[in-house]
């Protein structure tokens, strides 16, 4: 999806030196103008971003942070968790007399992950849980135009989301290298090193850093489209700080094919990825969530990931987005490891019980479509339907619940097979009724069904806030703008 970039002059910024046609016609030389090789020729700021404001309540009229399994490819709908999300991408672009150019890139984000409705006090992250606070997501420098490097070559260093790819309807980033590093790129071919300290939020274990050596080659024209190739070699910095069953190495591979909508008018992205060890999370998705301390038995973990999504232009009125995604993983995210349950939640007591899971695999499938109908240039109807399937071994055992135990903490590793169904209808008020037309305000209603083959989990439905019902509605209004 494209974002229009706008050049915004900032008051007080360094003025850009622009050569007009009249100046060029005089053939004035750099010497005559007394320009030095390091003098600035052009200098400017570029700003773009994304804002989402979401009002969303459950069928009881209560705001909710429940994502209904959307991050796990269970369903699709207007189920965004964030009540207010603001993202700014700011870059400072400079060219010099000697031909070198520089770009400073900064991405700032506020409100991501916080579903609460706040009054005039604001108070995002008032619970100090790290959700919704102001964060600098990216800060990096790019340099290019060096006379001693090949044409179109550049180098970069800093904190970055490198080579991101995102599912169209699931909204999940399946490919990226998110961390701190450096790299070299020329005409779509590149090499980079990106590093992260594993763990979530402030839970970063001492002495553990993992690295990814990225090799990529993009934009190879063939078979009516273009191919992108990625290889990531991941490794732990100090293997002595890892347990015997934790991954300290991994390899991820992916091929991406982009073309029209399967021979029809539109576009598609199709990808196949494989990863093992540290790369077991969809092969090419590297970041804090990518292994090391976050999984058990991850040295034997591996996954195969497939996704295909795009938009078809049916006629002047109708467009349709679609996505099919499949994941098969073995010994990832803790699957296959023994589960210790202590009803007193005290590891020093003798009340703990160890359970051996019945399996160590996970299968996830998502099939989703979103047809849209343009009523006029400023209004369209949007319809979304999805089917999700998951089979894993996180399930509860209905016949083996300990007395006085906290059932919410109890997992015995039983087989859990779920089917998810979702239907979403939205009225879209917009400046441009194309599928990607923004800004827009979108009232919507979503109906969701969860059907579990595991008797205990089926009895819990969507959770306590829904009365353990497996069928539920949500209502909301979403406002979005890209700029």
Secondary structure, 3 states (H helix, E strand, C coil): CCCCCEECCCCCCCCCCCCCHHHHHCCCCCCCCCCCCCCEEEEEEEEEEEEEEEEEEECCCCECCCCCCHHHCCCCCCCCCCCEEEEEEEEEEEEECCCCEEEEEEEEEECCCCCCCCCCCCCCCCCCCCCCCCEEEEEEEEEECCCCCCCCEEEEEEEEEEEEEECCCCCCEEEEEEEEEEEEEECCEEEEEEEECCEECCEECCCCCEEEEEEEEEEEEECCEEEEEEEEEEEECCHHHCCCCCCCEEEEEEEEEEEEECCEEEEEEEEEEEEEECCCCCCCEECCCCCHHHCCCHHHCEEEEEEEEEEEECCCCEEEEEEEEEEEEECCCCCCCCEEEECCCCCCCCCEEEECCCCCEEEEEEEEEEEEEEEECCEEEEEEEEEEEEEEEEECCCCCCCCCCCHHHCCCCEEEEEEEEEEEEEEEEECCCCCCCCCEEEEEEEEEEEEECCHHHHHHCCCHHHCCCCEEEEEEEEEEEEC
